Amino acid sequence: MPSTLQTVLQGLLQGLKDPCLPTQTAAACALRVLVSAEGAKSLLQPAVKEIVKEYFRIMAAVENDAVMSALQVIVTEYGEEIVEIAPAIASQLLAAFQHYASAGEEDDESLFTASQCLETVCTVLEVSKENTPVMQQLEVIVTPVVAGFFSERDDAMEFIDCAVTMLGYLTFYLDNINPNMWQIFPSMILAMETWAFDYMQEITTPVLNFISKDTDTFLQGHYNGISFLDMVSGLIRKALDENRDDDEREAKAAAKLLCGVVSCCRGRIDRFVPYVFQLVAMRLSDAHTSGLTTRLLEVAMAAIYYDPFLATEIFRGDPDATDTLFKKLFDKLPSMTRGSSQRLVVLSFSSLFTLPSSSLPTIVVTNLQPMLAQMIREVVMLEAEEGEEEDEEGEEAEGDEDGDDDDEEEEEEQLKPMETRSGRSKRIEVPEDGYDEEDDCLNVEDEEYRAVLEAAENSTTVKRTLYSGGFPVGEDEDEEEDEEDEEEFTSPLDNLDVSQCLCAAVRSMERREPELVMRLKSGLDEEDKTRLSGLLDQTLV
């Protein structure tokens, strides 16, 4: 450590304990600038717990938002060191929050400092998220405050962002939902129906975590005589009915929530499935954005996978709506690049393959061969993505073992493009007129081709046209798939082996209708024949 920096840091640490309060405050504010300086860690790391205690002592004596900002930086920079005292830090931060928030809406400075208290609690949760025992302690401390934001607080709108973030950490990183946390669930639904409707997209993720982590409680729970399922379905209907803004933000959140409910409650909400298809049909014809169309189609695919027998019964009751649904689905497939969408394509299509072809809608029977090709390609792309993620995790683990790289190598690594993360670089090019049997499909493993796609990722979408009745379905060139942040929610479908599902469906159809399967296989190009053969060999028991 340079001697000058060491001298300054030692002076600031002494200043934290100076008898003069203004000197303490000035030292606390100034330390923020230097905590991440090169060489500072060796001096500050051993004393970080004591430093945090000094900050809280100063905060109790003087209201200064700069001191709170400095504390947040320290928590972020020295997360590993403060994890074991994270519950104490969160408790004191929330007590400080209550103090500052009580000043009233007219006191802007106090409201700002109160917000900083909550933001720092979010930082504490971030640095503690992998430590389950600590997170369990934080849950007990944080839950009552979060519950208050969705019920009795008049100033809830001022702090809703932090409340949702805190709830997201507690519901995602802990394996189980504490029974006490379920008191928040009906309050969240009621909030989204009323004053927090504009925050529906943000609140939907923790709601889904509740449903996926504790489906039994969700299906058995009631509030004022109304089941949780009916409360959620009413909210979904409201959002799909009322949200017709240009971005359809709340409607997309509603469709995401609906898809999550269907996926998490497979086999347990049969009465709800016809209503699901009704909601999809109602809004699909009036969806303005590509993102909402995709979300609604994901709901339909989840409902097909939920129970293909029940789905086909519903399809027979409304042939026109069924044709519209599948035409839109086939049209939208080229832009379904999200991993969850790809999985749903395989799961829903393979579910239909388990049924006798005589029971399927005509539009499905007509497209069985291209649907088989689509499933094969989706599985190949998903497996390639999973392989790359495993490689990246392995490289990160090796990097942790080897220690820090020098600055130049780290900077070089950060400048690399996000290699194939979007999934678009793994698209398989399907010409608009299809492939002749002699033609070769452009292989995703072709490194030169992949590099070209990565370079053009922001301006082009590689075609993956699926044909309807032998004719190309129109491709929407004006709208692209909505890009969304990574979602802190895990669906039960994420744990399914889609290659197993595909192969089981093909074998089931082969036993039942061998001639049909022979025709379907013969219609595949040579690349897809090889891929299917490899998948079937891999999944042999």
C-alpha positions as CSV (number, residue, x, y, z in Angstrom):
1,M,0.0,0.0,0.0
2,P,1.4,3.4,-0.9
3,S,2.5,5.2,2.2
4,T,0.3,8.3,1.4
5,L,-2.9,6.2,1.1
6,Q,-2.0,4.3,4.3
7,T,-1.5,7.6,6.2
8,V,-4.8,9.0,4.9
9,L,-6.8,5.8,5.8
10,Q,-5.3,5.7,9.3
11,G,-6.2,9.3,9.8
12,L,-9.8,8.7,8.7
13,L,-10.1,5.7,11.0
14,Q,-8.9,7.8,13.9
15,G,-11.3,10.5,12.8
16,L,-14.3,8.1,13.2
17,K,-13.5,8.1,16.9
18,D,-12.6,11.7,17.3
19,P,-14.4,13.5,20.2
20,C,-15.8,16.0,17.8
21,L,-19.0,14.8,16.1
22,P,-18.4,17.0,12.9
23,T,-15.0,15.4,12.6
24,Q,-16.5,11.9,12.9
25,T,-19.1,12.7,10.3
26,A,-16.5,14.2,7.9
27,A,-14.3,11.1,8.3
28,A,-17.2,8.7,7.7
29,C,-18.2,10.6,4.5
30,A,-14.6,10.8,3.2
31,L,-13.9,7.1,3.8
32,R,-16.5,6.2,1.1
33,V,-14.1,7.5,-1.6
34,L,-11.2,5.3,-0.5
35,V,-12.7,2.0,0.6
36,S,-12.3,0.5,-2.9
37,A,-8.9,2.1,-3.6
38,E,-6.1,-0.2,-4.6
39,G,-4.3,-1.4,-1.5
40,A,-7.0,-0.2,0.9
41,K,-8.4,-3.6,1.6
42,S,-5.4,-4.9,3.5
43,L,-5.8,-2.2,6.1
44,L,-9.6,-1.9,6.3
45,Q,-10.5,-5.6,6.0
46,P,-9.5,-6.6,9.5
47,A,-11.3,-3.6,11.0
48,V,-14.4,-3.6,8.9
49,K,-16.8,-4.9,11.6
50,E,-15.6,-2.2,14.0
51,I,-15.9,0.4,11.2
52,V,-19.5,-0.6,10.7
53,K,-20.2,-0.2,14.4
54,E,-18.7,3.3,14.3
55,Y,-21.0,4.2,11.4
56,F,-24.1,3.2,13.2
57,R,-23.0,5.2,16.3
58,I,-22.4,8.3,14.2
59,M,-25.8,7.7,12.4
60,A,-27.5,7.7,15.7
61,A,-26.1,11.0,16.6
62,V,-26.5,12.9,13.3
63,E,-28.8,12.6,10.3
64,N,-26.6,12.7,7.2
65,D,-27.4,10.9,4.0
66,A,-23.7,10.9,2.9
67,V,-22.9,8.8,5.9
68,M,-25.5,6.3,4.9
69,S,-24.2,6.3,1.3
70,A,-20.7,5.6,2.7
71,L,-22.0,2.7,4.8
72,Q,-23.7,1.2,1.7
73,V,-20.4,1.3,-0.2
74,I,-18.6,-0.4,2.7
75,V,-21.2,-3.2,2.8
76,T,-20.9,-3.7,-0.9
77,E,-17.1,-3.7,-1.0
78,Y,-16.6,-5.9,2.1
79,G,-19.6,-8.2,1.8
80,E,-17.8,-11.4,2.8
81,E,-16.4,-9.8,5.9
82,I,-19.7,-8.5,7.2
83,V,-22.0,-11.5,6.4
84,E,-21.8,-12.9,10.0
85,I,-23.0,-9.6,11.4
86,A,-25.5,-9.0,8.6
87,P,-28.5,-9.6,10.8
88,A,-27.4,-7.0,13.3
89,I,-26.7,-4.6,10.5
90,A,-30.1,-5.1,8.9
91,S,-31.8,-4.7,12.3
92,Q,-30.1,-1.4,12.9
93,L,-30.8,-0.2,9.4
94,L,-34.5,-1.0,9.6
95,A,-34.7,0.8,13.0
96,A,-33.0,3.8,11.3
97,F,-35.5,3.5,8.5
98,Q,-38.4,3.7,10.8
99,H,-36.9,6.8,12.4
100,Y,-36.3,8.7,9.2
101,A,-39.6,7.6,7.6
102,S,-41.6,8.9,10.6
103,A,-40.5,12.4,9.7
104,G,-43.4,12.6,7.1
105,E,-43.7,13.1,3.4
106,E,-42.8,16.8,3.6
107,D,-39.3,16.1,4.8
108,D,-37.6,15.2,1.6
109,E,-34.2,14.8,3.1
110,S,-35.4,12.3,5.7
111,L,-37.3,10.3,3.1
112,F,-34.2,10.1,1.0
113,T,-32.2,8.8,3.9
114,A,-34.9,6.3,4.7
115,S,-34.7,5.1,1.2
116,Q,-31.0,4.7,1.5
117,C,-31.5,2.6,4.6
118,L,-33.7,0.2,2.7
119,E,-31.3,0.1,-0.3
120,T,-28.5,-0.8,2.1
121,V,-30.6,-3.6,3.5
122,C,-31.0,-4.9,-0.1
123,T,-27.2,-4.8,-0.3
124,V,-26.9,-6.8,2.9
125,L,-29.3,-9.4,1.4
126,E,-27.2,-9.5,-1.8
127,V,-23.9,-10.2,0.0
128,S,-25.6,-12.8,2.3
129,K,-27.7,-14.6,-0.3
130,E,-25.6,-17.7,-0.5
131,N,-25.4,-18.1,3.3
132,T,-28.6,-19.9,4.2
133,P,-28.4,-19.6,8.1
134,V,-27.8,-15.9,7.8
135,M,-30.6,-15.5,5.3
136,Q,-33.0,-17.3,7.6
137,Q,-32.1,-14.8,10.4
138,L,-32.6,-11.9,7.9
139,E,-36.0,-13.3,6.9
140,V,-37.2,-13.0,10.5
141,I,-35.9,-9.4,10.7
142,V,-37.0,-8.1,7.3
143,T,-40.4,-9.9,6.8
144,P,-42.4,-7.7,9.3
145,V,-41.2,-4.5,7.6
146,V,-41.9,-5.8,4.1
147,A,-45.4,-7.0,5.2
148,G,-46.1,-3.4,6.4
149,F,-45.5,-2.0,2.9
150,F,-48.3,-4.1,1.4
151,S,-50.8,-3.4,4.1
152,E,-51.1,-0.5,6.6
153,R,-48.3,2.0,5.5
154,D,-49.5,5.2,4.0
155,D,-46.1,5.9,2.5
156,A,-45.8,2.4,0.9
157,M,-45.5,3.8,-2.7
158,E,-42.4,5.7,-1.7
159,F,-40.5,2.5,-0.8
160,I,-42.2,-0.1,-2.9
161,D,-39.1,-0.8,-5.1
162,C,-37.0,-1.7,-2.1
163,A,-39.8,-3.8,-0.6
164,V,-40.2,-5.9,-3.7
165,T,-36.4,-6.3,-4.0
166,M,-36.1,-7.5,-0.4
167,L,-39.0,-9.9,-0.9
168,G,-37.4,-11.2,-4.1
169,Y,-34.2,-12.1,-2.2
170,L,-36.2,-13.8,0.6
171,T,-38.4,-15.9,-1.6
172,F,-35.8,-16.9,-4.2
173,Y,-32.6,-17.7,-2.2
174,L,-34.3,-19.6,0.6
175,D,-35.4,-23.1,-0.2
176,N,-38.7,-22.9,1.7
177,I,-41.2,-20.2,2.3
178,N,-41.6,-19.5,6.0
179,P,-45.3,-19.9,7.0
180,N,-45.2,-16.4,8.5
181,M,-44.3,-15.0,5.1
182,W,-47.6,-16.1,3.7
183,Q,-49.3,-13.2,5.5
184,I,-47.8,-11.0,2.8
185,F,-49.2,-13.0,-0.2
186,P,-52.9,-11.8,-0.2
187,S,-51.7,-8.3,0.6
188,M,-49.5,-8.3,-2.5
189,I,-52.4,-9.5,-4.7
190,L,-54.7,-6.8,-3.4
191,A,-52.0,-4.2,-3.8
192,M,-51.5,-5.1,-7.5
193,E,-55.2,-4.9,-8.0
194,T,-55.3,-1.4,-6.7
195,W,-52.6,1.1,-5.8
196,A,-49.6,-1.0,-7.0
197,F,-51.0,-2.0,-10.4
198,D,-48.2,-0.2,-12.1
199,Y,-45.7,-2.3,-10.2
200,M,-47.3,-5.6,-11.3
201,Q,-44.3,-6.7,-13.4
202,E,-41.9,-6.3,-10.5
203,I,-44.2,-7.9,-7.9
204,T,-45.0,-10.9,-10.1
205,T,-41.6,-12.5,-9.6
206,P,-41.9,-12.9,-5.8
207,V,-45.5,-14.0,-6.2
208,L,-44.3,-16.8,-8.5
209,N,-41.6,-17.7,-6.0
210,F,-44.4,-18.2,-3.3
211,I,-46.3,-20.4,-5.7
212,S,-43.4,-22.5,-6.9
213,K,-41.7,-23.0,-3.5
214,D,-45.0,-23.9,-1.6
215,T,-47.6,-24.9,-4.1
216,D,-49.7,-26.7,-1.4
217,T,-50.2,-23.6,0.6
218,F,-51.0,-21.6,-2.5
219,L,-53.7,-24.1,-3.5
220,Q,-55.1,-24.4,0.0
221,G,-54.9,-20.8,1.1
222,H,-57.8,-18.4,1.4
223,Y,-58.3,-14.8,2.3
224,N,-61.7,-13.5,3.4
225,G,-63.3,-16.6,2.0
226,I,-61.6,-16.3,-1.5
227,S,-59.0,-18.9,-2.5
228,F,-55.5,-17.7,-3.4
229,L,-56.0,-19.2,-6.8
230,D,-59.2,-17.2,-7.4
231,M,-57.5,-14.1,-6.2
232,V,-54.6,-14.5,-8.6
233,S,-57.0,-15.4,-11.5
234,G,-59.0,-12.3,-10.9
235,L,-55.9,-10.2,-10.9
236,I,-54.8,-11.8,-14.2
237,R,-58.1,-11.2,-15.8
238,K,-58.1,-7.5,-14.7
239,A,-54.6,-6.9,-16.2
240,L,-55.4,-8.7,-19.5
241,D,-58.7,-6.8,-19.7
242,E,-57.5,-3.3,-18.7
243,N,-53.9,-3.0,-19.7
244,R,-53.9,-1.9,-23.4
245,D,-51.1,0.7,-23.3
246,D,-48.5,0.7,-26.0
247,D,-46.1,-1.5,-24.0
248,E,-48.8,-3.8,-22.5
249,R,-46.5,-4.1,-19.5
250,E,-49.0,-5.3,-16.9
251,A,-50.7,-7.6,-19.4
252,K,-47.3,-9.3,-20.1
253,A,-46.8,-9.7,-16.3
254,A,-50.3,-11.2,-16.0
255,A,-49.5,-13.7,-18.8
256,K,-46.2,-14.6,-17.1
257,L,-48.0,-15.1,-13.8
258,L,-50.6,-17.3,-15.5
259,C,-47.9,-19.4,-17.2
260,G,-46.3,-19.9,-13.8
261,V,-49.5,-21.0,-12.1
262,V,-50.2,-23.6,-14.8
263,S,-46.6,-24.8,-14.7
264,C,-46.4,-25.1,-10.9
265,C,-49.9,-26.7,-10.4
266,R,-49.8,-29.4,-13.0
267,G,-52.5,-32.0,-12.4
268,R,-54.1,-30.0,-9.6
269,I,-56.2,-27.2,-11.2
270,D,-58.2,-29.0,-14.0
271,R,-61.2,-26.8,-13.5
272,F,-59.0,-23.8,-14.2
273,V,-57.6,-25.0,-17.6
274,P,-60.6,-24.1,-19.8
275,Y,-60.5,-20.6,-18.3
276,V,-56.8,-20.4,-19.2
277,F,-57.4,-21.1,-22.8
278,Q,-60.3,-18.6,-22.7
279,L,-58.1,-15.9,-21.4
280,V,-55.4,-16.6,-24.0
281,A,-57.9,-16.6,-26.9
282,M,-59.5,-13.4,-25.6
283,R,-56.3,-11.4,-25.5
284,L,-54.3,-13.1,-28.3
285,S,-56.5,-11.5,-30.9
286,D,-55.9,-8.1,-29.5
287,A,-52.2,-8.2,-28.5
288,H,-50.3,-5.3,-29.9
289,T,-46.7,-6.2,-28.9
290,S,-44.6,-9.1,-29.8
291,G,-43.7,-9.7,-26.1
292,L,-47.4,-10.1,-25.0
293,T,-48.0,-12.5,-28.0
294,T,-45.1,-14.6,-26.9
295,R,-46.2,-14.7,-23.3
296,L,-49.7,-15.7,-24.2
297,L,-48.4,-18.5,-26.5
298,E,-46.2,-19.7,-23.6
299,V,-49.3,-19.9,-21.4
300,A,-51.1,-22.0,-24.1
301,M,-48.0,-24.3,-24.4
302,A,-47.9,-24.7,-20.7
303,A,-51.6,-25.6,-20.6
304,I,-51.1,-28.2,-23.4
305,Y,-48.2,-29.8,-21.4
306,Y,-50.4,-29.6,-18.2
307,D,-52.8,-32.2,-19.8
308,P,-52.8,-32.8,-23.5
309,F,-56.0,-34.9,-23.3
310,L,-57.8,-32.0,-21.7
311,A,-56.3,-29.6,-24.1
312,T,-57.5,-31.5,-27.2
313,E,-61.0,-31.7,-25.7
314,I,-61.0,-27.9,-25.4
315,F,-59.6,-27.6,-29.0
316,R,-62.5,-29.7,-30.4
317,G,-65.0,-27.3,-28.8
318,D,-63.7,-24.3,-30.7
319,P,-61.9,-25.3,-34.0
320,D,-61.6,-21.7,-35.2
321,A,-59.9,-20.5,-32.0
322,T,-57.6,-23.6,-32.2
323,D,-56.5,-22.8,-35.7
324,T,-55.8,-19.2,-34.8
325,L,-53.8,-20.3,-31.8
326,F,-51.5,-22.7,-33.7
327,K,-51.1,-20.4,-36.7
328,K,-49.9,-17.6,-34.3
329,L,-47.6,-20.1,-32.5
330,F,-46.1,-21.4,-35.8
331,D,-45.6,-17.8,-36.9
332,K,-43.9,-16.8,-33.7
333,L,-41.5,-19.7,-33.3
334,P,-38.6,-18.0,-35.1
335,S,-38.4,-15.3,-32.4
336,M,-38.9,-17.5,-29.4
337,T,-35.3,-17.4,-28.3
338,R,-35.8,-17.4,-24.5
339,G,-34.8,-20.7,-22.9
340,S,-38.2,-21.0,-21.2
341,S,-39.9,-20.6,-24.5
342,Q,-37.8,-23.3,-26.2
343,R,-38.5,-25.7,-23.4
344,L,-42.2,-25.1,-23.6
345,V,-42.1,-25.8,-27.4
346,V,-40.5,-29.2,-26.8
347,L,-42.8,-30.1,-23.8
348,S,-46.0,-29.0,-25.5
349,F,-45.2,-30.6,-28.9
350,S,-44.0,-33.8,-27.4
351,S,-47.2,-34.0,-25.2
352,L,-49.3,-33.8,-28.4
353,F,-47.1,-36.6,-29.9
354,T,-48.2,-38.9,-27.1
355,L,-51.8,-38.8,-28.3
356,P,-53.3,-40.7,-31.2
357,S,-53.0,-38.6,-34.3
358,S,-56.8,-39.1,-34.9
359,S,-57.5,-37.1,-31.8
360,L,-55.3,-34.1,-32.7
361,P,-56.6,-30.9,-34.4
362,T,-56.2,-30.9,-38.2
363,I,-53.6,-28.1,-38.2
364,V,-51.5,-30.1,-35.8
365,V,-51.7,-33.3,-37.9
366,T,-50.8,-31.4,-41.0
367,N,-47.6,-30.1,-39.3
368,L,-46.4,-33.1,-37.4
369,Q,-43.3,-33.5,-39.4
370,P,-42.0,-29.9,-39.1
371,M,-43.0,-29.9,-35.4
372,L,-40.8,-33.0,-35.0
373,A,-37.9,-31.2,-36.7
374,Q,-38.5,-28.1,-34.5
375,M,-38.4,-30.2,-31.3
376,I,-35.1,-31.8,-32.4
377,R,-33.5,-28.5,-33.1
378,E,-34.8,-26.9,-29.9
379,V,-33.3,-29.8,-27.8
380,V,-30.0,-29.5,-29.6
381,M,-29.9,-25.8,-28.9
382,L,-30.9,-26.1,-25.3
383,E,-28.2,-28.8,-24.7
384,A,-25.6,-26.6,-26.3
385,E,-26.6,-23.7,-24.1
386,E,-26.5,-25.9,-21.0
387,G,-23.0,-27.2,-22.0
388,E,-21.7,-23.6,-22.4
389,E,-23.1,-22.6,-19.0
390,E,-21.4,-25.6,-17.4
391,D,-18.1,-24.7,-19.1
392,E,-18.4,-21.1,-17.9
393,E,-19.1,-22.2,-14.4
394,G,-16.1,-24.5,-14.5
395,E,-13.9,-21.6,-15.8
396,E,-15.1,-19.3,-13.0
397,A,-14.4,-22.0,-10.4
398,E,-10.9,-22.4,-11.8
399,G,-10.4,-18.7,-11.8
400,D,-11.4,-18.5,-8.1
401,E,-8.9,-21.2,-7.2
402,D,-6.1,-19.5,-9.2
403,G,-6.7,-16.2,-7.5
404,D,-7.1,-12.8,-9.1
405,D,-5.8,-12.3,-12.6
406,D,-3.9,-9.2,-13.4
407,D,-5.8,-6.1,-14.3
408,E,-5.2,-6.3,-18.0
409,E,-6.5,-9.9,-18.3
410,E,-9.6,-9.0,-16.3
411,E,-10.3,-6.0,-18.4
412,E,-9.8,-8.1,-21.6
413,E,-12.3,-10.7,-20.3
414,Q,-14.9,-8.0,-19.5
415,L,-14.6,-6.7,-23.1
416,K,-15.5,-10.1,-24.6
417,P,-18.9,-10.2,-26.2
418,M,-21.6,-12.1,-24.4
419,E,-20.9,-15.3,-26.2
420,T,-24.1,-16.9,-27.4
421,R,-26.0,-16.0,-24.2
422,S,-29.0,-14.7,-26.1
423,G,-29.5,-18.0,-27.8
424,R,-29.9,-16.3,-31.1
425,S,-26.4,-17.3,-32.2
426,K,-27.6,-20.9,-31.8
427,R,-30.5,-20.6,-34.2
428,I,-30.4,-23.0,-37.1
429,E,-31.0,-21.4,-40.4
430,V,-34.0,-22.7,-42.1
431,P,-34.5,-21.3,-45.7
432,E,-37.9,-20.0,-46.5
433,D,-38.5,-22.7,-49.1
434,G,-37.3,-25.4,-46.8
435,Y,-34.6,-28.0,-47.3
436,D,-34.3,-30.5,-50.1
437,E,-33.3,-34.0,-48.9
438,E,-29.8,-33.5,-50.4
439,D,-29.3,-30.1,-48.7
440,D,-27.3,-29.7,-45.5
441,C,-28.6,-27.6,-42.6
442,L,-26.2,-25.0,-41.4
443,N,-24.8,-26.4,-38.2
444,V,-24.8,-24.5,-35.0
445,E,-21.3,-25.9,-34.2
446,D,-19.9,-24.0,-37.2
447,E,-17.7,-21.5,-35.4
448,E,-17.3,-19.2,-38.3
449,Y,-21.1,-19.0,-38.8
450,R,-21.6,-18.5,-35.1
451,A,-19.2,-15.6,-35.0
452,V,-21.0,-13.9,-37.9
453,L,-24.3,-14.3,-36.0
454,E,-22.8,-12.9,-32.8
455,A,-21.6,-9.8,-34.7
456,A,-25.0,-9.2,-36.2
457,E,-27.0,-10.1,-33.0
458,N,-28.4,-6.7,-32.4
459,S,-29.7,-6.2,-35.9
460,T,-30.9,-9.6,-37.2
461,T,-32.8,-12.6,-36.1
462,V,-31.9,-15.8,-37.7
463,K,-34.9,-17.5,-39.3
464,R,-36.3,-20.7,-37.9
465,T,-39.4,-20.9,-40.1
466,L,-42.0,-23.6,-39.3
467,Y,-44.4,-24.4,-42.1
468,S,-48.1,-24.6,-41.8
469,G,-49.9,-26.9,-44.3
470,G,-46.8,-27.0,-46.5
471,F,-46.6,-23.2,-47.0
472,P,-44.4,-20.7,-45.2
473,V,-46.0,-18.9,-42.3
474,G,-45.5,-15.1,-42.5
475,E,-42.7,-13.8,-40.4
476,D,-43.1,-10.6,-38.4
477,E,-40.2,-8.5,-39.4
478,D,-41.3,-5.4,-37.5
479,E,-41.3,-6.7,-34.0
480,E,-38.6,-8.5,-32.1
481,E,-38.8,-10.5,-28.9
482,D,-38.9,-8.3,-25.9
483,E,-35.5,-8.4,-24.1
484,E,-36.1,-8.8,-20.4
485,D,-33.8,-9.0,-17.4
486,E,-32.9,-12.3,-15.9
487,E,-35.8,-13.4,-13.7
488,E,-35.4,-14.6,-10.2
489,F,-37.9,-17.4,-10.5
490,T,-37.5,-21.2,-11.2
491,S,-40.3,-23.1,-12.7
492,P,-40.7,-26.9,-12.1
493,L,-40.4,-27.2,-15.9
494,D,-36.8,-25.9,-15.7
495,N,-35.8,-29.2,-14.1
496,L,-37.2,-31.5,-16.7
497,D,-35.0,-33.3,-19.2
498,V,-36.5,-32.1,-22.5
499,S,-34.5,-34.6,-24.6
500,Q,-36.1,-37.4,-22.5
501,C,-39.5,-36.0,-23.1
502,L,-39.0,-35.8,-26.9
503,C,-37.6,-39.3,-27.1
504,A,-40.3,-40.8,-24.9
505,A,-43.0,-39.1,-27.1
506,V,-41.4,-40.4,-30.4
507,R,-41.2,-43.9,-29.0
508,S,-44.8,-43.7,-27.8
509,M,-46.0,-42.7,-31.2
510,E,-43.7,-45.3,-32.8
511,R,-45.4,-48.1,-30.8
512,R,-48.8,-46.8,-31.5
513,E,-48.5,-45.6,-35.2
514,P,-45.2,-47.0,-36.6
515,E,-46.0,-46.1,-40.2
516,L,-46.7,-42.5,-39.3
517,V,-43.4,-42.2,-37.4
518,M,-41.6,-43.7,-40.4
519,R,-43.1,-41.0,-42.7
520,L,-42.2,-38.3,-40.2
521,K,-38.6,-39.5,-39.9
522,S,-38.2,-39.8,-43.7
523,G,-39.3,-36.2,-44.1
524,L,-36.4,-34.9,-41.9
525,D,-33.2,-33.6,-43.5
526,E,-30.1,-35.7,-43.0
527,E,-28.8,-33.4,-40.2
528,D,-32.0,-33.8,-38.2
529,K,-32.1,-37.6,-38.8
530,T,-28.6,-37.8,-37.3
531,R,-29.6,-35.6,-34.4
532,L,-32.7,-37.6,-33.6
533,S,-30.8,-40.9,-33.9
534,G,-28.2,-39.5,-31.4
535,L,-30.9,-38.4,-29.0
536,L,-32.7,-41.7,-29.1
537,D,-29.4,-43.5,-28.5
538,Q,-28.5,-41.3,-25.5
539,T,-31.8,-41.9,-23.8
540,L,-31.9,-45.6,-24.2
541,V,-32.5,-47.2,-20.7
